[in-house]
Amino acid sequence: MSALPPAVASAVLIRPLVASDAGAYKALRDEALRTAPDAFTSDYESSVDRDASEYVARFGTVESGQFFLGAFDAAGQLVGCLGCEREQRTKQRHLATLVGMMVAPHAQRQGIGQQLVAACVEAARRVPGLAQLMLSVTASNTHVVRLYEQAGFRAWGLLPNAIVVNGVGLDKLHMARVLTPASNDRTS
Ligand SMILES: CC(C)(COP(=O)(O)OP(=O)(O)OC[C@H]1O[C@@H](n2cnc3c(N)ncnc32)[C@H](O)[C@@H]1OP(=O)(O)O)[C@@H](O)C(=O)NCCC(=O)NCCS
């Protein structure tokens, strides 16, 4: 009985976040907002006093297309996460946006970000009716742009001065990736 659970990827276990993860998620998020203010539209000062329970609704369920995946290290510590938020209006329910991509500073550059994006794409393509993922990324964070390009995302537009951080305007690159339905996996 040595088979690994399907979501184990090298050093981390990737699984959907649930209500009991809210405290760890808040700690990870607050740290990311504090250490990488250029990367996020939310800011640390407006977030640090929020109660962890406020985030539980975001965790959703994979089946609904509104979900958050967490990456857990061998000690069971949450070291990274990535969310998927599906559009709700009828004409846009084929679209979802990847949000809140972060890996704890001590765990970065070990391939966890790449694994989170791949797991999110894989989960999203199994959601009935979901056909395209979108995201936005601070354009000057070229290593993050490259990470998304390697996962199949392509830039389609640039919003100049999308966020202002410490008085400096930063552009956001908008990217999209078409999802191949999971049913296409089957060979005839
Ligand atoms: C962006 C982030 C999630 C990437 O996570 P990660 O686990 O470090 O990424 P990976 O280890 O999977 O690296 C993926 C690629 O990015 C490169 N990379 C990662 N961090 C890098 C850095 N600081 N500088 C240069 N390249 C970097 C890696 O070398 C790798 O490239 P390769 O496949 O060509 O070797 C993480 O750096 C982070 O949390 N940053 C702060 C928040 C942020 O920018 N979020 C994104 C919001 S859109």
Ligand as a Chemical Component Dictionary entry (heavy atoms), coordinates in Angstrom:
data_LIG
# 
_chem_comp.id                   LIG 
_chem_comp.type                 NON-POLYMER 
_chem_comp.pdbx_formal_charge   0 
_chem_comp.three_letter_code    LIG 
# 
loop_
_chem_comp_atom.comp_id 
_chem_comp_atom.atom_id 
_chem_comp_atom.alt_atom_id 
_chem_comp_atom.type_symbol 
_chem_comp_atom.charge 
_chem_comp_atom.model_Cartn_x 
_chem_comp_atom.model_Cartn_y 
_chem_comp_atom.model_Cartn_z 
_chem_comp_atom.pdbx_ordinal 
LIG C1  C1  C 0 5.698  34.317 -7.229  1  
LIG C2  C2  C 0 5.895  33.173 -6.245  2  
LIG C3  C3  C 0 4.543  32.658 -5.786  3  
LIG C4  C4  C 0 6.689  32.067 -6.962  4  
LIG O1  O1  O 0 6.745  30.974 -6.084  5  
LIG P1  P1  P 0 8.023  30.028 -6.052  6  
LIG O2  O2  O 0 7.645  28.810 -5.305  7  
LIG O3  O3  O 0 9.191  30.788 -5.552  8  
LIG O4  O4  O 0 8.230  29.737 -7.606  9  
LIG P2  P2  P 0 8.982  28.501 -8.239  10 
LIG O5  O5  O 0 10.051 28.039 -7.295  11 
LIG O6  O6  O 0 7.979  27.514 -8.702  12 
LIG O7  O7  O 0 9.712  29.192 -9.453  13 
LIG C5  C5  C 0 9.145  29.243 -10.717 14 
LIG C6  C6  C 0 10.095 29.998 -11.617 15 
LIG O8  O8  O 0 10.307 31.338 -11.160 16 
LIG C7  C7  C 0 11.696 31.552 -10.913 17 
LIG N1  N1  N 0 11.761 32.376 -9.741  18 
LIG C8  C8  C 0 11.054 32.247 -8.606  19 
LIG N2  N2  N 0 11.339 33.242 -7.759  20 
LIG C9  C9  C 0 12.256 34.027 -8.395  21 
LIG C10 C10 C 0 12.926 35.219 -8.052  22 
LIG N3  N3  N 0 12.751 35.812 -6.853  23 
LIG N4  N4  N 0 13.768 35.754 -8.953  24 
LIG C11 C11 C 0 13.980 35.177 -10.146 25 
LIG N5  N5  N 0 13.334 34.046 -10.535 26 
LIG C12 C12 C 0 12.503 33.488 -9.664  27 
LIG C13 C13 C 0 12.263 30.195 -10.697 28 
LIG O9  O9  O 0 13.622 30.170 -10.989 29 
LIG C14 C14 C 0 11.458 29.380 -11.673 30 
LIG O10 O10 O 0 11.925 29.609 -12.970 31 
LIG P3  P3  P 0 12.483 28.413 -13.841 32 
LIG O11 O11 O 0 11.344 27.417 -13.963 33 
LIG O12 O12 O 0 12.839 29.060 -15.122 34 
LIG O13 O13 O 0 13.631 27.897 -13.057 35 
LIG C15 C15 C 0 6.715  33.636 -5.011  36 
LIG O14 O14 O 0 7.951  34.159 -5.473  37 
LIG C16 C16 C 0 5.994  34.671 -4.180  38 
LIG O15 O15 O 0 5.182  34.337 -3.316  39 
LIG N6  N6  N 0 6.280  35.961 -4.444  40 
LIG C17 C17 C 0 5.647  37.040 -3.707  41 
LIG C18 C18 C 0 4.168  37.182 -4.078  42 
LIG C19 C19 C 0 3.934  37.237 -5.584  43 
LIG O16 O16 O 0 4.695  37.805 -6.354  44 
LIG N7  N7  N 0 2.804  36.617 -6.006  45 
LIG C20 C20 C 0 2.377  36.593 -7.385  46 
LIG C21 C21 C 0 1.176  37.455 -7.548  47 
LIG S1  S1  S 0 0.628  37.495 -9.260  48 
# 
loop_
_chem_comp_bond.comp_id 
_chem_comp_bond.atom_id_1 
_chem_comp_bond.atom_id_2 
_chem_comp_bond.value_order 
_chem_comp_bond.pdbx_ordinal 
LIG C1  C2  SING 1  
LIG C2  C3  SING 2  
LIG C2  C4  SING 3  
LIG C2  C15 SING 4  
LIG C4  O1  SING 5  
LIG O1  P1  SING 6  
LIG P1  O2  DOUB 7  
LIG P1  O3  SING 8  
LIG P1  O4  SING 9  
LIG O4  P2  SING 10 
LIG P2  O5  DOUB 11 
LIG P2  O6  SING 12 
LIG P2  O7  SING 13 
LIG O7  C5  SING 14 
LIG C5  C6  SING 15 
LIG C6  O8  SING 16 
LIG C6  C14 SING 17 
LIG O8  C7  SING 18 
LIG C7  N1  SING 19 
LIG C7  C13 SING 20 
LIG N1  C8  SING 21 
LIG N1  C12 SING 22 
LIG C8  N2  DOUB 23 
LIG N2  C9  SING 24 
LIG C9  C10 SING 25 
LIG C9  C12 DOUB 26 
LIG C10 N3  SING 27 
LIG C10 N4  DOUB 28 
LIG N4  C11 SING 29 
LIG C11 N5  DOUB 30 
LIG N5  C12 SING 31 
LIG C13 O9  SING 32 
LIG C13 C14 SING 33 
LIG C14 O10 SING 34 
LIG O10 P3  SING 35 
LIG P3  O11 DOUB 36 
LIG P3  O12 SING 37 
LIG P3  O13 SING 38 
LIG C15 O14 SING 39 
LIG C15 C16 SING 40 
LIG C16 O15 DOUB 41 
LIG C16 N6  SING 42 
LIG N6  C17 SING 43 
LIG C17 C18 SING 44 
LIG C18 C19 SING 45 
LIG C19 O16 DOUB 46 
LIG C19 N7  SING 47 
LIG N7  C20 SING 48 
LIG C20 C21 SING 49 
LIG C21 S1  SING 50 
# 
